């Protein structure tokens, strides 16, 4: 009886682990779509609303869900509360929130490069930089969707079957 209960716990734990890993795979494309939408909103705020950067970031934070809302909230706070450049505020906010996201190193580099150009150019040049960043993020999103399709089911199954293997080895 104790062996049966232990086996059930092992199966549940490994299956849960597999589903959590699969959740990370499905979270990345969703967050990339959300980030692209946020950058498009930022473009609209800059181009048509003539909104200051800290105010645009604050508005974006109110529209988005976590972890991206935390990023834009931190960015707006750093711009208003500290004596820092836009580049430093962007990069610091990116580093603070990065561990909470499902993004990979490629997205970090894209966002870091975008932060280096943010606030340094006129509106037209800024729009071009946003468009360039969006095209890079679209490429990353396609990669994320491909990875999700390729590995999500496998990771879920792997969790379950590794539990079965562990039970067989222990019995």
C-alpha positions as CSV (number, residue, x, y, z in Angstrom):
1,X,0.0,0.0,0.0
2,X,2.8,2.4,0.9
3,X,4.6,1.6,-2.4
4,X,1.4,2.4,-4.3
5,X,1.0,5.7,-2.6
6,X,4.7,6.5,-3.2
7,X,4.3,5.6,-6.9
8,X,1.3,7.9,-7.3
9,X,3.2,10.7,-5.7
10,X,6.2,10.1,-8.0
11,X,3.9,10.1,-11.1
12,X,2.2,13.3,-10.0
13,X,5.4,15.1,-9.2
14,X,7.1,14.2,-12.5
15,X,4.0,14.9,-14.5
16,X,3.6,18.3,-12.8
17,X,7.2,19.1,-13.6
18,X,6.7,18.2,-17.3
19,X,3.6,20.4,-17.4
20,X,5.4,23.3,-15.8
21,X,8.2,23.0,-18.4
22,X,5.6,23.0,-21.2
23,X,4.0,26.0,-19.7
24,X,7.3,27.9,-20.0
25,X,7.3,27.0,-23.7
26,X,3.8,28.3,-24.3
27,X,4.4,31.4,-22.2
28,X,7.2,32.7,-24.4
29,X,5.2,33.3,-27.6
30,X,2.4,34.9,-25.5
31,X,4.8,37.3,-23.8
32,X,6.5,38.1,-27.2
33,X,3.1,39.1,-28.6
34,X,2.4,41.2,-25.6
35,X,5.8,42.9,-25.9
36,X,5.2,43.6,-29.6
37,X,1.8,45.1,-28.8
38,X,3.4,47.3,-26.0
39,X,6.1,48.6,-28.5
40,X,3.3,49.4,-31.0
41,X,1.5,51.3,-28.3
42,X,4.7,53.1,-27.3
43,X,5.1,54.1,-31.0
44,X,1.6,55.5,-31.1
45,X,2.2,57.5,-27.8
46,X,5.5,58.9,-29.2
47,X,4.3,59.6,-32.7
48,X,0.7,60.8,-32.3
49,X,0.3,61.6,-28.6
50,X,3.6,63.5,-28.1
51,X,3.6,61.9,-24.7
52,X,6.7,62.1,-22.5
53,X,8.5,58.8,-22.2
54,X,7.9,58.3,-18.5
55,X,4.2,58.9,-18.9
56,X,4.0,56.6,-21.9
57,X,5.7,53.8,-19.9
58,X,3.3,54.4,-17.0
59,X,0.3,54.1,-19.3
60,X,1.8,50.9,-20.8
61,X,2.3,49.4,-17.4
62,X,-1.4,50.0,-16.6
63,X,-2.5,48.2,-19.8
64,X,-0.2,45.1,-19.6
65,X,-0.1,42.1,-17.3
66,X,2.9,40.9,-15.3
67,X,5.9,40.6,-15.9
68,X,5.9,43.2,-18.7
69,X,3.8,45.7,-16.6
70,X,6.5,45.5,-13.9
71,X,9.1,46.3,-16.5
72,X,7.4,49.4,-17.8
73,X,6.5,50.4,-14.2
74,X,10.1,50.2,-13.1
75,X,11.2,52.0,-16.2
76,X,8.8,54.9,-15.6
77,X,9.8,55.0,-11.9
78,X,13.5,55.2,-12.7
79,X,13.0,58.0,-15.2
80,X,11.1,60.1,-12.7
81,X,12.7,59.3,-9.4
82,X,16.4,59.0,-10.2
83,X,19.0,61.0,-12.1
84,X,19.7,58.5,-14.9
85,X,19.8,58.3,-18.6
86,X,17.0,56.6,-20.6
87,X,19.5,53.9,-21.7
88,X,20.5,53.1,-18.1
89,X,16.9,53.2,-16.8
90,X,15.8,50.8,-19.6
91,X,18.7,48.4,-19.1
92,X,18.3,48.4,-15.3
93,X,14.6,47.7,-15.5
94,X,15.2,45.0,-18.1
95,X,17.7,43.3,-15.8
96,X,15.4,43.5,-12.8
97,X,12.4,41.9,-14.5
98,X,14.2,39.5,-16.8
99,X,14.2,36.5,-14.5
100,X,10.4,36.7,-14.3
101,X,9.9,36.4,-18.0
102,X,10.0,33.5,-20.4
103,X,12.3,35.3,-22.8
104,X,15.6,34.0,-24.0
105,X,18.9,35.8,-24.5
106,X,18.1,36.8,-28.0
107,X,15.1,38.8,-26.8
108,X,17.3,40.4,-24.1
109,X,19.8,41.6,-26.7
110,X,17.0,43.0,-29.0
111,X,15.5,44.9,-26.1
112,X,18.9,46.1,-24.9
113,X,19.7,47.4,-28.3
114,X,16.4,49.1,-28.5
115,X,16.9,50.8,-25.2
116,X,20.2,52.3,-26.4
117,X,18.3,54.2,-29.1
118,X,15.3,55.1,-27.1
119,X,14.9,58.9,-26.5
120,X,18.0,59.8,-28.5
121,X,16.4,60.5,-31.8
122,X,13.6,62.5,-33.3
123,X,10.2,61.0,-33.6
124,X,10.6,59.7,-37.2
125,X,14.0,58.0,-36.4
126,X,12.4,56.6,-33.2
127,X,9.6,55.1,-35.2
128,X,12.1,53.4,-37.5
129,X,13.9,51.9,-34.5
130,X,10.6,50.6,-33.1
131,X,9.8,49.1,-36.5
132,X,13.2,47.4,-36.6
133,X,12.8,46.0,-33.1
134,X,9.3,44.8,-34.0
135,X,10.7,42.9,-37.0
136,X,13.4,41.3,-34.8
137,X,10.7,40.3,-32.2
138,X,8.5,38.8,-34.9
139,X,11.4,36.6,-35.9
140,X,11.9,35.5,-32.3
141,X,8.1,34.9,-32.0
142,X,8.2,32.6,-35.0
143,X,11.1,30.7,-33.4
144,X,9.2,30.5,-30.1
145,X,6.0,29.2,-31.8
146,X,8.1,26.6,-33.7
147,X,9.8,25.5,-30.4
148,X,6.4,25.3,-28.7
149,X,4.9,23.1,-31.5
150,X,8.0,20.9,-31.6
151,X,8.7,20.4,-27.9
152,X,5.5,21.1,-25.8
153,X,3.9,17.7,-26.1
154,X,7.2,15.9,-25.8
155,X,8.1,17.7,-22.5
156,X,4.7,16.8,-21.0
157,X,5.1,13.1,-22.0
158,X,8.7,13.1,-20.8
159,X,7.6,14.2,-17.3
160,X,5.0,11.3,-17.1
161,X,7.3,8.7,-18.6
162,X,10.3,9.7,-16.4
163,X,8.0,9.1,-13.4
164,X,7.1,5.6,-14.7
165,X,10.8,4.9,-15.3
166,X,11.7,6.0,-11.8
167,X,8.9,3.8,-10.3
168,X,10.1,0.8,-12.3
169,X,13.7,1.3,-11.1
170,X,12.6,1.6,-7.5
171,X,10.4,-1.5,-7.5
